[in-house]
Every structure is written in C-alpha cells, then in structure tokens.
Amino acid sequence: MNLKITADGKYKINTDHSMSKSVVYVKGNAGGAVLKLQTFGQDIVEGVITVDTQTEVRHGKDVELILSVAGGVGSDIDIRCVGIH
C-alpha cells in the first residue's frame, strides 16, 4: 500500500495484504512528528520510526498494522507497506 500522510492521526497501512510480516518504507518530511508502528493499540517497534528508513515487523496474520503520527507541523510523508513471507 502507498499512503501520503500530511496530518496527525492513526493510519492502517497494511490494507493491501494479510501476511504476518511487513516491510514499511518511510520517506519525506515528518515535520517534527513522532512516528510509531502499533498493533492492538500497543507499540510494536521499540522507539520511533524515522524518515528515509525501512522497518521489518512481524505483526501476525490479518492483524492491522497502524502508523501513529503525532506532533507534526507541515508533515509530508510517503508510506509504503509491503507484505513479505
């Protein structure tokens, strides 16, 4: 899934697949926002996600992977989430 984010919020980013693992690519300008990957309302990755990185996560089959974006001003972030085997 490709997603453009320009505002704070919680975004489901694995809508295009139901696999148990994902690679999340983050590019752009976070505008100072704190980016966290979550499932079931809990952080799935220790620490925050930064732009110009890729992060592999195991989240379970058919489990929503949520990107939480908080505290950004002028954010312009491109997210790509790809399921892997």
N, C-alpha and C positions, 0 to 999 in steps of 0.2 A: 504494500500500500504506500502511496505517496501522499503526503499531507503537508499543507502550508499552514503554519501557525503564526498568528500575529497578535494574539491576546492571551492573557492568563486563563487557565481553566484546566480541565481534565479531559484528555482525548484518548479514545480507544484507537490503538494504532495497528492492531493485528486483525482487522476485519477481512482481509483478503485470504487468510489461511487459518487452519485449525490445528496446525502442528504444535508439538510440545516445546519447540525451541525456536527462537527468533534471533536475527541479527538486526539491530537498529542502527541506522546511519543518521547522523545529525549534522546539518550544515547550516550556515547562515549567521545571523546576529541575534543572540539571545536577549540583548537589551538589558542585561543585568539579571534576567530571570534565573531562578533556580529550577533545574530540570531533574525530575526523578521518575524512575520507572517503578510502577506499582502493580500488584495483583491483590485482589480482595482487600483493598484499602491500605495495604502494607507495602513498604519499600521492598523491592526485590533485588536491588543492587545497592551495595553499601556505598554511601556517598552520593554525589550528584553526577549527572551526565553533562558533558561539555560539548560544545560545537566542534565540528571537524573531527569527529571520532566515530568509531563503530563499536557497538557493545553487543556481545552474545549473551543471551539469557535463556535459562530453562524455566518455563512457567507452567507447564502441564498442558495436556491436550484439551482443546476447547475452552481454555481459560483466557479471559480478557486481559490483555496487556495494556495498561494505561500509562500515558505520559502526563505527569502533573507539571504544569508550568505556573510559577508563582513569582510575583515581584518584578515583572518585566516592564520596560518602558520602550516602546518602539521596536518590539521583538519582530523579527522576520526570519523564521526558522523553517527549514525544509526537513521533513522526516521521511525516511524510507524504512519500512519494516518488512523483512523477508523471512519466510519460514524456512527452516533447514531440517534435515533429517539427522 
